[in-house]
Amino acid sequence: MGSWLAGNGCVPIHNLMEDAATAEIARSQVWQWVVSPKGILDDGRKVTVEMVRQMIDEELPKVKATVVAQGEDTATYDQAAVIFDKMSLTPEYPEFLTLPLYEAMD
């Protein structure tokens, strides 16, 4: 999503080409885990809003460090994290991840 906001519609991640469809699937899965009583990890913990936000806080600096190491700018990654939170952690399922991304690009 950070790359999308920077103008790159698809990016290689771990030797795979990822795009908006991949991000849409990922955020939908996170939303489903949070709202479903069956959103339980192998260790028995329920996936919650708080858990996901903690993971975002832990993982975002790692992602940004990787982006910097590749010589790219990280300016859009904090904004992407906010949009991911909004699109993944609300009680009602928001339509289409790309809509707020397009709005943010204007």
N, C-alpha and C positions, 0 to 999 in steps of 0.2 A: 504494500500500500504506500509505503514511503517512496518507492521508486515510481509508482503510478503518479503520485502527486508531483514528482520531479519531472514528469513527462515521458517516462519509460513504460510503455504498455505491457511489456513482458521482460522478465529478467531471469538469468540462469541462477538457480539455487541448488547446490549439491549436484551439479551436472545435469539438472533437469530444467526445462524451460517452464516457468510459472507465469501465470497471468491473472486477470481479474476473476476468471472462473475458479481458479484454485483458491483465491482469497475468499470468494463467495462461499465455496464449500466449507472452508475452514471456519469462517465466522458462523455459518449456519450450524455446524457441528458443535461449536462451543455453546451457542445459544441453546441448542437442544439438550446438551448435557446439563446445563444450569437449570432449565425449567422442568426437565423430566425427573421423576423420582428414581429412574433407572440410571441416572448420570452418576455412576459410582466407579471409582478407580479400582484397579486390581488390589490395592492395599486396603480397600473398604471405605476410603474417604469419599464423601459426596462432593461433586464439583459445584462450587458456589460462586457467587459474584465476587466475594472477598478473595477466594482462592485464585480466580482468574486475574483479578487486579494485582494481587501479589506477584503472580507469575509475569504479568506484563512489566511490572516494576523491576523484576529480576532479569528478565530477558532482553528488554529494550536496550540497556547499555551494551550487552553482548552483541546484539545485532548492529548497533551503531559502530562498535569497534571493528567489526568485520567490514562494514561499508567503508569506513575510513581507511582500513588496510588495503582496500581495493582502489583507493584514490577517489572515492566518490564523496559527495556532500551529504550530511545527515540532517540538514535543516528541516526536511519534511517528515522525518520519522516520529518526532514528538506529536505532530499534528495527526499523523496516521494512527498512532496509539490512542489518541482521544477519539477519533472516528471509530476505530475498532471497538473500543469500550462502548460507545453509544450504540453501535450496530449489533453488538453481541450480548450485551448485558441488560437489556431492557425487558420488562415483562411481556410486552407485545412485540411480535416479530416484525422488524422493519423490512420493508421491501428493498431489494436491490442495493447492494453495497456501493455500486458505482455512482448512484445518484449523489450522495454527499461528497464523494470524491470529485466528481465533476464540478459541483458547487464550490469546493475548496480550491479548485484550479483556476477559477475565474478571477 
